[in-house]
Amino acid sequence: MIDVLINISKIGIRSIFTAKKYDTEILDEDLRRIMFIRNYLEESLLFIKETYKEVDAEVYFSELRKYALELFMKQCEESISDEEKNSEDFNLENHKKEDEEFFNYIYDNLKYPE
């Protein structure tokens, strides 16, 4: 059951990323996307806890957050220009680390105004 719920929710998360391709010039757009994902996960987590008591909600939540982070990092990597990739001081691991830190910071610290 949990696999079905996770896969259905992954479709929703994927649609957030495919609605508009990642644009390195618009960090604010990424900020809104990450906040939307967090709200999506929090609301679906509440639904799972209320509706499917037999499902491990923490596993559900952690799998979806991990999936959202993977999609975000993939789009960040795809947006790196060839010029930057070919530069002498380019380090993909540093980019990945920065992208993960950005995602986690926004996810953990920013909220929509109430």
MOPAC internal coordinates of N, CA, C and O (Angstrom, degrees):
PM7 1SCF
backbone

  N    0.0000 0     0.00 0     0.00 0    0    0    0
  C    1.4540 1     0.00 0     0.00 0    1    0    0
  C    1.5215 1   111.16 1     0.00 0    2    1    0
  O    1.2310 1   120.52 1   134.88 1    3    2    1
  N    1.3464 1   116.62 1   -45.12 1    3    2    1
  C    1.4663 1   118.99 1  -177.20 1    5    3    2
  C    1.5283 1   111.04 1   -62.68 1    6    5    3
  O    1.2310 1   119.95 1   144.28 1    7    6    5
  N    1.3387 1   117.69 1   -35.72 1    7    6    5
  C    1.4665 1   120.23 1   179.04 1    9    7    6
  C    1.5225 1   111.21 1   -63.00 1   10    9    7
  O    1.2310 1   120.43 1   139.77 1   11   10    9
  N    1.3072 1   116.78 1   -40.23 1   11   10    9
  C    1.4675 1   121.11 1   178.33 1   13   11   10
  C    1.5299 1   110.36 1   -63.92 1   14   13   11
  O    1.2310 1   120.43 1   133.99 1   15   14   13
  N    1.3144 1   116.79 1   -46.01 1   15   14   13
  C    1.4673 1   120.76 1   179.79 1   17   15   14
  C    1.5259 1   111.64 1   -63.59 1   18   17   15
  O    1.2310 1   120.45 1   138.05 1   19   18   17
  N    1.3275 1   116.74 1   -41.95 1   19   18   17
  C    1.4605 1   120.59 1   178.65 1   21   19   18
  C    1.5233 1   110.26 1   -63.29 1   22   21   19
  O    1.2310 1   120.02 1   134.53 1   23   22   21
  N    1.3118 1   117.56 1   -45.47 1   23   22   21
  C    1.4696 1   120.80 1  -178.95 1   25   23   22
  C    1.5224 1   112.08 1   -64.63 1   26   25   23
  O    1.2310 1   120.05 1   141.49 1   27   26   25
  N    1.3056 1   117.51 1   -38.51 1   27   26   25
  C    1.4654 1   120.36 1   176.59 1   29   27   26
  C    1.5310 1   109.95 1   -63.95 1   30   29   27
  O    1.2310 1   120.31 1   136.01 1   31   30   29
  N    1.3025 1   117.02 1   -43.99 1   31   30   29
  C    1.4595 1   120.78 1  -179.90 1   33   31   30
  C    1.5201 1   111.86 1   -67.91 1   34   33   31
  O    1.2310 1   119.96 1   146.93 1   35   34   33
  N    1.3240 1   117.69 1   -33.07 1   35   34   33
  C    1.4678 1   121.07 1   176.97 1   37   35   34
  C    1.5281 1   110.73 1   -61.13 1   38   37   35
  O    1.2310 1   120.49 1   145.02 1   39   38   37
  N    1.3097 1   116.67 1   -34.98 1   39   38   37
  C    1.4664 1   120.32 1   177.59 1   41   39   38
  C    1.5230 1   109.66 1   -60.66 1   42   41   39
  O    1.2310 1   120.45 1   137.02 1   43   42   41
  N    1.3151 1   116.74 1   -42.98 1   43   42   41
  C    1.4637 1   120.71 1   178.13 1   45   43   42
  C    1.5143 1   111.86 1   -63.31 1   46   45   43
  O    1.2310 1   120.01 1   136.86 1   47   46   45
  N    1.3195 1   117.59 1   -43.14 1   47   46   45
  C    1.4633 1   121.14 1   179.13 1   49   47   46
  C    1.5191 1   110.43 1   -65.21 1   50   49   47
  O    1.2310 1   120.33 1   136.23 1   51   50   49
  N    1.3173 1   116.98 1   -43.77 1   51   50   49
  C    1.4645 1   120.74 1   179.26 1   53   51   50
  C    1.5188 1   111.04 1   -59.59 1   54   53   51
  O    1.2310 1   119.99 1   142.14 1   55   54   53
  N    1.3186 1   117.62 1   -37.86 1   55   54   53
  C    1.4650 1   120.53 1  -179.38 1   57   55   54
  C    1.5275 1   111.12 1   -64.97 1   58   57   55
  O    1.2310 1   119.77 1   150.20 1   59   58   57
  N    1.3175 1   118.04 1   -29.80 1   59   58   57
  C    1.4634 1   121.60 1   177.36 1   61   59   58
  C    1.5254 1   109.95 1   -63.63 1   62   61   59
  O    1.2310 1   120.41 1   142.00 1   63   62   61
  N    1.3198 1   116.83 1   -38.00 1   63   62   61
  C    1.4600 1   121.04 1  -178.61 1   65   63   62
  C    1.5190 1   112.86 1   -80.58 1   66   65   63
  O    1.2310 1   119.71 1   148.82 1   67   66   65
  N    1.2971 1   118.17 1   -31.18 1   67   66   65
  C    1.4615 1   119.43 1  -177.35 1   69   67   66
  C    1.5181 1   112.70 1   -87.66 1   70   69   67
  O    1.2310 1   119.90 1   168.50 1   71   70   69
  N    1.3175 1   117.80 1   -11.50 1   71   70   69
  C    1.4623 1   120.34 1   179.47 1   73   71   70
  C    1.5223 1   110.71 1   -60.62 1   74   73   71
  O    1.2310 1   120.22 1   139.79 1   75   74   73
  N    1.3068 1   117.19 1   -40.21 1   75   74   73
  C    1.4600 1   121.21 1   177.22 1   77   75   74
  C    1.5129 1   107.13 1  -148.10 1   78   77   75
  O    1.2310 1   120.64 1   -55.33 1   79   78   77
  N    1.3230 1   116.38 1   124.67 1   79   78   77
  C    1.4569 1   119.98 1  -177.51 1   81   79   78
  C    1.5167 1   111.51 1   -61.02 1   82   81   79
  O    1.2310 1   121.16 1   -29.25 1   83   82   81
  N    1.2908 1   115.39 1   150.75 1   83   82   81
  C    1.4599 1   123.46 1  -179.86 1   85   83   82
  C    1.5254 1   109.80 1   -59.00 1   86   85   83
  O    1.2310 1   120.70 1   -42.52 1   87   86   85
  N    1.3157 1   116.27 1   137.48 1   87   86   85
  C    1.4530 1   122.52 1   179.65 1   89   87   86
  C    1.5243 1   107.71 1  -130.95 1   90   89   87
  O    1.2310 1   120.46 1   -63.79 1   91   90   89
  N    1.3268 1   116.72 1   116.21 1   91   90   89
  C    1.4638 1   120.69 1  -175.63 1   93   91   90
  C    1.5188 1   112.53 1   -65.42 1   94   93   91
  O    1.2310 1   119.76 1   161.55 1   95   94   93
  N    1.3208 1   118.07 1   -18.45 1   95   94   93
  C    1.4617 1   120.83 1  -178.96 1   97   95   94
  C    1.5233 1   112.48 1   -82.29 1   98   97   95
  O    1.2310 1   119.79 1   169.17 1   99   98   97
  N    1.3146 1   118.01 1   -10.83 1   99   98   97
  C    1.4660 1   120.40 1  -173.72 1  101   99   98
  C    1.5203 1   110.06 1  -121.29 1  102  101   99
  O    1.2310 1   120.64 1  -106.02 1  103  102  101
  N    1.3200 1   116.38 1    73.98 1  103  102  101
  C    1.4628 1   119.35 1   178.97 1  105  103  102
  C    1.5161 1   111.32 1   -62.63 1  106  105  103
  O    1.2310 1   120.34 1   147.42 1  107  106  105
  N    1.3085 1   116.95 1   -32.58 1  107  106  105
  C    1.4582 1   120.23 1   179.36 1  109  107  106
  C    1.5224 1   110.78 1   -59.91 1  110  109  107
  O    1.2310 1   120.57 1   143.74 1  111  110  109
  N    1.3159 1   116.52 1   -36.26 1  111  110  109
  C    1.4652 1   120.15 1   177.98 1  113  111  110
  C    1.5325 1   110.01 1   -63.28 1  114  113  111
  O    1.2310 1   120.12 1   138.39 1  115  114  113
  N    1.3156 1   117.37 1   -41.61 1  115  114  113
  C    1.4613 1   120.88 1   177.39 1  117  115  114
  C    1.5182 1   110.88 1   -63.88 1  118  117  115
  O    1.2310 1   121.10 1   139.72 1  119  118  117
  N    1.3138 1   115.49 1   -40.28 1  119  118  117
  C    1.4524 1   120.20 1   177.84 1  121  119  118
  C    1.5280 1   110.12 1   -57.06 1  122  121  119
  O    1.2310 1   120.57 1   131.41 1  123  122  121
  N    1.3146 1   116.52 1   -48.59 1  123  122  121
  C    1.4730 1   120.24 1   179.16 1  125  123  122
  C    1.5226 1   111.67 1   -64.09 1  126  125  123
  O    1.2310 1   120.46 1   141.36 1  127  126  125
  N    1.3078 1   116.74 1   -38.64 1  127  126  125
  C    1.4683 1   120.74 1   179.99 1  129  127  126
  C    1.5262 1   109.90 1   -63.41 1  130  129  127
  O    1.2310 1   119.95 1   134.73 1  131  130  129
  N    1.3193 1   117.70 1   -45.27 1  131  130  129
  C    1.4684 1   121.33 1  -179.24 1  133  131  130
  C    1.5213 1   110.32 1   -65.43 1  134  133  131
  O    1.2310 1   120.49 1   138.29 1  135  134  133
  N    1.3276 1   116.66 1   -41.71 1  135  134  133
  C    1.4668 1   119.32 1   178.50 1  137  135  134
  C    1.5278 1   110.70 1   -64.87 1  138  137  135
  O    1.2310 1   120.15 1   141.38 1  139  138  137
  N    1.3240 1   117.32 1   -38.62 1  139  138  137
  C    1.4617 1   120.89 1   177.28 1  141  139  138
  C    1.5256 1   110.28 1   -63.08 1  142  141  139
  O    1.2310 1   120.49 1   136.94 1  143  142  141
  N    1.3252 1   116.68 1   -43.06 1  143  142  141
  C    1.4699 1   120.72 1   178.66 1  145  143  142
  C    1.5225 1   110.44 1   -60.82 1  146  145  143
  O    1.2310 1   120.76 1   134.90 1  147  146  145
  N    1.3383 1   116.15 1   -45.10 1  147  146  145
  C    1.4683 1   118.79 1   179.50 1  149  147  146
  C    1.5298 1   110.38 1   -59.10 1  150  149  147
  O    1.2310 1   120.42 1   133.75 1  151  150  149
  N    1.3233 1   116.81 1   -46.25 1  151  150  149
  C    1.4602 1   119.93 1   179.47 1  153  151  150
  C    1.5273 1   111.21 1   -63.03 1  154  153  151
  O    1.2310 1   120.59 1   140.34 1  155  154  153
  N    1.3280 1   116.47 1   -39.66 1  155  154  153
  C    1.4680 1   121.51 1   176.72 1  157  155  154
  C    1.5315 1   110.03 1   -59.62 1  158  157  155
  O    1.2310 1   120.45 1   133.46 1  159  158  157
  N    1.3247 1   116.75 1   -46.54 1  159  158  157
  C    1.4653 1   120.21 1  -179.50 1  161  159  158
  C    1.5201 1   111.86 1   -66.54 1  162  161  159
  O    1.2310 1   120.32 1   138.38 1  163  162  161
  N    1.3201 1   116.99 1   -41.62 1  163  162  161
  C    1.4588 1   119.61 1  -179.91 1  165  163  162
  C    1.5207 1   111.72 1   -64.41 1  166  165  163
  O    1.2310 1   120.37 1   137.22 1  167  166  165
  N    1.3204 1   116.91 1   -42.78 1  167  166  165
  C    1.4657 1   120.23 1   179.38 1  169  167  166
  C    1.5235 1   111.51 1   -67.48 1  170  169  167
  O    1.2310 1   120.29 1   138.12 1  171  170  169
  N    1.3339 1   117.05 1   -41.88 1  171  170  169
  C    1.4641 1   118.08 1   179.82 1  173  171  170
  C    1.5217 1   110.80 1   -70.20 1  174  173  171
  O    1.2310 1   120.09 1   148.87 1  175  174  173
  N    1.3355 1   117.44 1   -31.13 1  175  174  173
  C    1.4591 1   120.52 1   175.72 1  177  175  174
  C    1.5261 1   110.56 1   -63.70 1  178  177  175
  O    1.2310 1   120.27 1   137.01 1  179  178  177
  N    1.3145 1   117.09 1   -42.99 1  179  178  177
  C    1.4720 1   120.28 1   176.38 1  181  179  178
  C    1.5292 1   110.66 1   -60.17 1  182  181  179
  O    1.2310 1   120.73 1   137.18 1  183  182  181
  N    1.3241 1   116.20 1   -42.82 1  183  182  181
  C    1.4623 1   120.30 1   178.88 1  185  183  182
  C    1.5328 1   110.76 1   -61.81 1  186  185  183
  O    1.2310 1   120.52 1   134.83 1  187  186  185
  N    1.3150 1   116.62 1   -45.17 1  187  186  185
  C    1.4709 1   120.73 1  -179.71 1  189  187  186
  C    1.5275 1   110.14 1   -62.20 1  190  189  187
  O    1.2310 1   120.22 1   134.69 1  191  190  189
  N    1.3142 1   117.19 1   -45.31 1  191  190  189
  C    1.4709 1   120.39 1  -179.55 1  193  191  190
  C    1.5234 1   112.03 1   -61.97 1  194  193  191
  O    1.2310 1   120.25 1   142.40 1  195  194  193
  N    1.3330 1   117.13 1   -37.60 1  195  194  193
  C    1.4647 1   120.88 1  -178.22 1  197  195  194
  C    1.5220 1   112.65 1   -79.79 1  198  197  195
  O    1.2310 1   120.30 1   147.14 1  199  198  197
  N    1.3271 1   117.03 1   -32.86 1  199  198  197
  C    1.4564 1   120.93 1  -170.73 1  201  199  198
  C    1.5253 1   113.58 1   -99.11 1  202  201  199
  O    1.2310 1   120.29 1   142.96 1  203  202  201
  N    1.3212 1   117.06 1   -37.04 1  203  202  201
  C    1.4604 1   121.56 1  -174.52 1  205  203  202
  C    1.5274 1   109.51 1  -121.48 1  206  205  203
  O    1.2310 1   120.65 1  -102.25 1  207  206  205
  N    1.2818 1   116.37 1    77.75 1  207  206  205
  C    1.4647 1   121.64 1  -176.75 1  209  207  206
  C    1.5309 1   112.43 1   -62.05 1  210  209  207
  O    1.2310 1   120.18 1   154.36 1  211  210  209
  N    1.3293 1   117.26 1   -25.64 1  211  210  209
  C    1.4626 1   120.87 1  -178.76 1  213  211  210
  C    1.5279 1   112.82 1   -79.78 1  214  213  211
  O    1.2310 1   120.01 1   169.86 1  215  214  213
  N    1.3317 1   117.58 1   -10.14 1  215  214  213
  C    1.4644 1   121.94 1  -178.71 1  217  215  214
  C    1.5209 1   109.48 1   -89.23 1  218  217  215
  O    1.2310 1   120.95 1   -44.94 1  219  218  217
  N    1.3258 1   115.80 1   135.06 1  219  218  217
  C    1.4629 1   121.45 1   177.00 1  221  219  218
  C    1.5337 1   108.14 1   -73.83 1  222  221  219
  O    1.2310 1   120.90 1   -78.25 1  223  222  221
  N    1.3112 1   115.89 1   101.75 1  223  222  221
  C    1.4629 1   121.81 1  -174.38 1  225  223  222
  C    1.5267 1   112.09 1   -64.31 1  226  225  223
  O    1.2310 1   119.82 1   146.87 1  227  226  225
  N    1.3157 1   117.96 1   -33.13 1  227  226  225
  C    1.4668 1   120.34 1   179.84 1  229  227  226
  C    1.5254 1   111.45 1   -67.70 1  230  229  227
  O    1.2310 1   120.12 1   141.37 1  231  230  229
  N    1.3170 1   117.38 1   -38.63 1  231  230  229
  C    1.4643 1   120.85 1   175.88 1  233  231  230
  C    1.5271 1   109.37 1   -64.18 1  234  233  231
  O    1.2310 1   120.82 1   134.22 1  235  234  233
  N    1.3159 1   116.04 1   -45.78 1  235  234  233
  C    1.4667 1   121.60 1   177.68 1  237  235  234
  C    1.5271 1   110.33 1   -54.77 1  238  237  235
  O    1.2310 1   120.79 1   128.71 1  239  238  237
  N    1.3317 1   116.09 1   -51.29 1  239  238  237
  C    1.4561 1   121.62 1  -176.93 1  241  239  238
  C    1.5289 1   111.79 1   -63.53 1  242  241  239
  O    1.2310 1   120.13 1   132.37 1  243  242  241
  N    1.3255 1   117.35 1   -47.63 1  243  242  241
  C    1.4653 1   120.12 1  -176.22 1  245  243  242
  C    1.5306 1   111.60 1   -66.21 1  246  245  243
  O    1.2310 1   120.12 1   142.93 1  247  246  245
  N    1.3305 1   117.37 1   -37.07 1  247  246  245
  C    1.4711 1   120.40 1   177.66 1  249  247  246
  C    1.5279 1   111.03 1   -63.89 1  250  249  247
  O    1.2310 1   120.41 1   138.39 1  251  250  249
  N    1.3072 1   116.82 1   -41.61 1  251  250  249
  C    1.4660 1   119.79 1  -178.66 1  253  251  250
  C    1.5271 1   111.72 1   -72.36 1  254  253  251
  O    1.2310 1   120.20 1   141.52 1  255  254  253
  N    1.3008 1   117.22 1   -38.48 1  255  254  253
  C    1.4749 1   118.72 1   177.82 1  257  255  254
  C    1.5284 1   109.87 1   -64.45 1  258  257  255
  O    1.2310 1   120.62 1   137.37 1  259  258  257
  N    1.3226 1   116.42 1   -42.63 1  259  258  257
  C    1.4665 1   121.00 1   178.10 1  261  259  258
  C    1.5305 1   110.34 1   -61.14 1  262  261  259
  O    1.2310 1   120.41 1   138.14 1  263  262  261
  N    1.3108 1   116.82 1   -41.86 1  263  262  261
  C    1.4677 1   121.51 1   179.55 1  265  263  262
  C    1.5271 1   110.87 1   -64.42 1  266  265  263
  O    1.2310 1   120.00 1   136.76 1  267  266  265
  N    1.3260 1   117.61 1   -43.24 1  267  266  265
  C    1.4652 1   121.38 1   178.65 1  269  267  266
  C    1.5293 1   110.37 1   -62.23 1  270  269  267
  O    1.2310 1   120.12 1   137.95 1  271  270  269
  N    1.3120 1   117.37 1   -42.05 1  271  270  269
  C    1.4596 1   121.30 1   178.19 1  273  271  270
  C    1.5299 1   110.31 1   -62.90 1  274  273  271
  O    1.2310 1   119.97 1   137.35 1  275  274  273
  N    1.3186 1   117.65 1   -42.65 1  275  274  273
  C    1.4684 1   121.15 1   178.99 1  277  275  274
  C    1.5240 1   111.08 1   -60.58 1  278  277  275
  O    1.2310 1   120.31 1   135.41 1  279  278  277
  N    1.3262 1   117.00 1   -44.59 1  279  278  277
  C    1.4585 1   120.15 1   178.81 1  281  279  278
  C    1.5236 1   111.27 1   -63.75 1  282  281  279
  O    1.2310 1   120.48 1   137.50 1  283  282  281
  N    1.3211 1   116.70 1   -42.50 1  283  282  281
  C    1.4577 1   120.89 1   179.38 1  285  283  282
  C    1.5248 1   110.30 1   -61.01 1  286  285  283
  O    1.2310 1   120.42 1   132.71 1  287  286  285
  N    1.3214 1   116.80 1   -47.29 1  287  286  285
  C    1.4554 1   120.58 1  -177.98 1  289  287  286
  C    1.5275 1   111.33 1   -66.38 1  290  289  287
  O    1.2310 1   120.27 1   144.39 1  291  290  289
  N    1.3138 1   117.09 1   -35.61 1  291  290  289
  C    1.4737 1   120.48 1   177.99 1  293  291  290
  C    1.5224 1   109.89 1   -63.94 1  294  293  291
  O    1.2310 1   120.30 1   135.55 1  295  294  293
  N    1.3196 1   117.03 1   -44.45 1  295  294  293
  C    1.4523 1   119.23 1   179.80 1  297  295  294
  C    1.5214 1   111.76 1   -67.92 1  298  297  295
  O    1.2310 1   120.09 1   145.26 1  299  298  297
  N    1.3098 1   117.44 1   -34.74 1  299  298  297
  C    1.4638 1   120.43 1   175.73 1  301  299  298
  C    1.5275 1   110.09 1   -62.90 1  302  301  299
  O    1.2310 1   120.67 1   136.08 1  303  302  301
  N    1.3215 1   116.32 1   -43.92 1  303  302  301
  C    1.4665 1   120.55 1   179.83 1  305  303  302
  C    1.5287 1   110.93 1   -64.07 1  306  305  303
  O    1.2310 1   120.44 1   138.69 1  307  306  305
  N    1.3225 1   116.77 1   -41.31 1  307  306  305
  C    1.4629 1   120.17 1   179.69 1  309  307  306
  C    1.5236 1   112.21 1   -65.43 1  310  309  307
  O    1.2310 1   120.33 1   155.26 1  311  310  309
  N    1.3131 1   116.97 1   -24.74 1  311  310  309
  C    1.4637 1   120.33 1  -176.71 1  313  311  310
  C    1.5288 1   113.39 1   -84.36 1  314  313  311
  O    1.2310 1   120.08 1   171.98 1  315  314  313
  N    1.3173 1   117.45 1    -8.02 1  315  314  313
  C    1.4652 1   120.44 1   179.65 1  317  315  314
  C    1.5276 1   108.39 1   -69.99 1  318  317  315
  O    1.2310 1   120.71 1   -52.33 1  319  318  317
  N    1.3079 1   116.24 1   127.67 1  319  318  317
  C    1.4623 1   120.39 1  -177.73 1  321  319  318
  C    1.5237 1   111.05 1   -68.91 1  322  321  319
  O    1.2310 1   120.88 1   -25.83 1  323  322  321
  N    1.3334 1   115.92 1   154.17 1  323  322  321
  C    1.4579 1   120.72 1   177.44 1  325  323  322
  C    1.5217 1   110.80 1   -61.05 1  326  325  323
  O    1.2310 1   121.00 1   144.14 1  327  326  325
  N    1.3169 1   115.70 1   -35.86 1  327  326  325
  C    1.4649 1   119.93 1   178.98 1  329  327  326
  C    1.5230 1   110.69 1   -60.46 1  330  329  327
  O    1.2310 1   120.94 1   135.10 1  331  330  329
  N    1.3205 1   115.81 1   -44.90 1  331  330  329
  C    1.4619 1   119.42 1   179.16 1  333  331  330
  C    1.5240 1   111.12 1   -67.65 1  334  333  331
  O    1.2310 1   120.23 1   138.50 1  335  334  333
  N    1.3351 1   117.16 1   -41.50 1  335  334  333
  C    1.4667 1   120.83 1   179.76 1  337  335  334
  C    1.5195 1   111.67 1   -61.38 1  338  337  335
  O    1.2310 1   120.55 1   146.25 1  339  338  337
  N    1.3214 1   116.56 1   -33.75 1  339  338  337
  C    1.4615 1   120.96 1  -176.73 1  341  339  338
  C    1.5232 1   113.38 1   -88.33 1  342  341  339
  O    1.2310 1   120.07 1   177.45 1  343  342  341
  N    1.3137 1   117.46 1    -2.55 1  343  342  341
  C    1.4601 1   119.42 1   179.59 1  345  343  342
  C    1.5203 1   110.17 1   -70.10 1  346  345  343
  O    1.2310 1   121.62 1   -24.52 1  347  346  345
  N    1.3045 1   114.50 1   155.48 1  347  346  345
  C    1.4602 1   121.32 1  -175.45 1  349  347  346
  C    1.5253 1   112.95 1   -64.14 1  350  349  347
  O    1.2310 1   120.48 1   143.20 1  351  350  349
  N    1.3059 1   116.69 1   -36.80 1  351  350  349
  C    1.4662 1   119.78 1  -175.22 1  353  351  350
  C    1.5312 1   113.74 1   -96.36 1  354  353  351
  O    1.2310 1   119.98 1  -165.06 1  355  354  353
  N    1.3299 1   117.64 1    14.94 1  355  354  353
  C    1.4608 1   121.54 1  -179.62 1  357  355  354
  C    1.5268 1   110.37 1   -71.06 1  358  357  355
  O    1.2310 1   121.47 1   -46.29 1  359  358  357
  N    1.3264 1   114.79 1   133.71 1  359  358  357
  C    1.4603 1   120.65 1   178.15 1  361  359  358
  C    1.5304 1   107.49 1  -138.32 1  362  361  359
  O    1.2310 1   120.72 1   -73.05 1  363  362  361
  N    1.3182 1   116.22 1   106.95 1  363  362  361
  C    1.4630 1   121.92 1  -177.22 1  365  363  362
  C    1.5184 1   111.58 1   -61.28 1  366  365  363
  O    1.2310 1   120.20 1   141.90 1  367  366  365
  N    1.3061 1   117.22 1   -38.10 1  367  366  365
  C    1.4674 1   120.24 1  -179.27 1  369  367  366
  C    1.5248 1   111.46 1   -62.60 1  370  369  367
  O    1.2310 1   120.20 1   142.46 1  371  370  369
  N    1.3383 1   117.23 1   -37.54 1  371  370  369
  C    1.4614 1   120.15 1   176.49 1  373  371  370
  C    1.5197 1   111.13 1   -64.05 1  374  373  371
  O    1.2310 1   120.90 1   138.53 1  375  374  373
  N    1.3344 1   115.89 1   -41.47 1  375  374  373
  C    1.4654 1   120.49 1   177.33 1  377  375  374
  C    1.5252 1   110.50 1   -60.89 1  378  377  375
  O    1.2310 1   120.90 1   133.83 1  379  378  377
  N    1.3188 1   115.88 1   -46.17 1  379  378  377
  C    1.4610 1   120.10 1  -179.14 1  381  379  378
  C    1.5264 1   110.92 1   -61.38 1  382  381  379
  O    1.2310 1   121.00 1   137.50 1  383  382  381
  N    1.3220 1   115.69 1   -42.50 1  383  382  381
  C    1.4620 1   120.10 1  -179.97 1  385  383  382
  C    1.5287 1   110.57 1   -62.75 1  386  385  383
  O    1.2310 1   120.34 1   135.17 1  387  386  385
  N    1.3318 1   116.96 1   -44.83 1  387  386  385
  C    1.4620 1   121.46 1   179.16 1  389  387  386
  C    1.5289 1   111.09 1   -62.97 1  390  389  387
  O    1.2310 1   120.41 1   137.31 1  391  390  389
  N    1.3389 1   116.82 1   -42.69 1  391  390  389
  C    1.4626 1   120.83 1   179.98 1  393  391  390
  C    1.5234 1   111.09 1   -64.47 1  394  393  391
  O    1.2310 1   120.50 1   139.51 1  395  394  393
  N    1.3217 1   116.65 1   -40.49 1  395  394  393
  C    1.4642 1   120.46 1   178.70 1  397  395  394
  C    1.5283 1   110.68 1   -66.39 1  398  397  395
  O    1.2310 1   120.59 1   137.84 1  399  398  397
  N    1.3300 1   116.47 1   -42.16 1  399  398  397
  C    1.4667 1   120.08 1   178.13 1  401  399  398
  C    1.5233 1   111.25 1   -62.99 1  402  401  399
  O    1.2310 1   120.39 1   138.65 1  403  402  401
  N    1.3407 1   116.86 1   -41.35 1  403  402  401
  C    1.4612 1   121.64 1   178.56 1  405  403  402
  C    1.5273 1   110.09 1   -61.26 1  406  405  403
  O    1.2310 1   120.23 1   130.47 1  407  406  405
  N    1.3260 1   117.16 1   -49.53 1  407  406  405
  C    1.4592 1   122.11 1   179.71 1  409  407  406
  C    1.5263 1   110.12 1   -57.74 1  410  409  407
  O    1.2310 1   120.48 1   129.47 1  411  410  409
  N    1.3209 1   116.68 1   -50.53 1  411  410  409
  C    1.4612 1   120.50 1  -176.62 1  413  411  410
  C    1.5262 1   111.95 1   -64.98 1  414  413  411
  O    1.2310 1   120.36 1   141.23 1  415  414  413
  N    1.3242 1   116.92 1   -38.77 1  415  414  413
  C    1.4617 1   119.59 1   179.11 1  417  415  414
  C    1.5243 1   110.75 1   -63.46 1  418  417  415
  O    1.2310 1   120.34 1   130.48 1  419  418  417
  N    1.3256 1   116.96 1   -49.52 1  419  418  417
  C    1.4655 1   121.22 1  -179.79 1  421  419  418
  C    1.5256 1   109.26 1   -62.06 1  422  421  419
  O    1.2310 1   120.71 1   132.83 1  423  422  421
  N    1.3288 1   116.25 1   -47.17 1  423  422  421
  C    1.4628 1   121.01 1  -177.48 1  425  423  422
  C    1.5280 1   111.32 1   -60.05 1  426  425  423
  O    1.2310 1   120.53 1   137.18 1  427  426  425
  N    1.3049 1   116.60 1   -42.82 1  427  426  425
  C    1.4651 1   121.04 1  -174.26 1  429  427  426
  C    1.5269 1   114.24 1   -82.70 1  430  429  427
  O    1.2310 1   119.80 1   154.70 1  431  430  429
  N    1.3245 1   117.99 1   -25.30 1  431  430  429
  C    1.4585 1   119.57 1  -168.04 1  433  431  430
  C    1.5257 1   116.88 1  -116.23 1  434  433  431
  O    1.2310 1   119.60 1   154.84 1  435  434  433
  N    1.2989 1   118.36 1   -25.16 1  435  434  433
  C    1.4668 1   118.91 1  -175.42 1  437  435  434
  C    1.5268 1   111.39 1  -102.05 1  438  437  435
  O    1.2310 1   121.66 1   -37.19 1  439  438  437
  N    1.3050 1   114.43 1   142.81 1  439  438  437
  C    1.4624 1   121.10 1   179.15 1  441  439  438
  C    1.5107 1   108.96 1  -131.30 1  442  441  439
  O    1.2310 1   120.59 1   -28.49 1  443  442  441
  N    1.3147 1   116.47 1   151.51 1  443  442  441
  C    1.4482 1   120.28 1   171.70 1  445  443  442
  C    1.5292 1   108.22 1   -66.10 1  446  445  443
  O    1.2310 1   120.04 1   -34.45 1  447  446  445
  N    1.3191 1   117.52 1   145.55 1  447  446  445
  C    1.4787 1   118.65 1   175.46 1  449  447  446
  C    1.5245 1   110.36 1   -61.51 1  450  449  447
  O    1.2310 1   120.81 1   -36.12 1  451  450  449
  N    1.3047 1   116.05 1   143.88 1  451  450  449
  C    1.4791 1   119.04 1  -179.86 1  453  451  450
  C    1.4974 1   112.08 1   -91.66 1  454  453  451
  O    1.2310 1   120.10 1   180.00 1  455  454  453

